């Protein structure tokens, strides 16, 4: 029985294997790599990875794909398949030792999964993910642009972009209504007290039409007598947010 993509899960199955070479190059795959893949779908990328790395941990939410995935992955002992919600599972336990996150991410979890992995998966050194083009552009947007937001700041505080590749809609089934892109980025470090920094960044952008002090206050941040710049959040660079968070400890 042919698997059908479930719209409510943001599924768009990768079916064109020509794009796999691009993913492999941007992911800098090595035979010793341990890779986490979220949303394997029909297993096209999973089998490609399994043939090139030491271990693949694949996490899939849709249990209806089980029979087809198990059949496709048969004979590949270096793949461990787990069914569950990647946003709720302890991925450090699911994918021990994973140093790379390589995935065609379901549209509806792409941003929260990447953001949570920044500090939640400290062993991940390189991300290579296929996401909506709009989301990919947001990851490394520059200040004072419409795309620049909390996710831009958080990712840029932790990683630098190493690769980007626009992807045709024709590589997916069903064909999505939006453009996609592969974006790769490598960890550069994690700012101290990242949880606090994240809270300040998200509060700063929660009311992005308002000035920074107002957005922070409306989000429940006690600004006290801190010297808050008289600007909107989109005008601050990622390092300036670290300074802001420090003044609001």
Buried (B, 14 or more C-beta within 10 A) or exposed (E): EEBEBEEEBBBBBBBEEEBBEBBBBBBBBEEEBBBBBBBBBBBBBBBBBBEBBEBBBBBBBBEEBEEBBEEBBEEBEBBBBBBEEBEEBEBBEBBEEBBBBBBBBBBBBBBEBBBBBBBEBEBBBBBBBBBBBEBBBBBBBEBEEEBBBBBBBBBBBBBEBBBBBEBEEEBBBEEBEEBBBBBBBBBEEBBEEBEBBBBBBBBBBBBBEBBBBBBBBEBEBEBEEBEBBEEBBBBBBBEBBBEBBBEBE
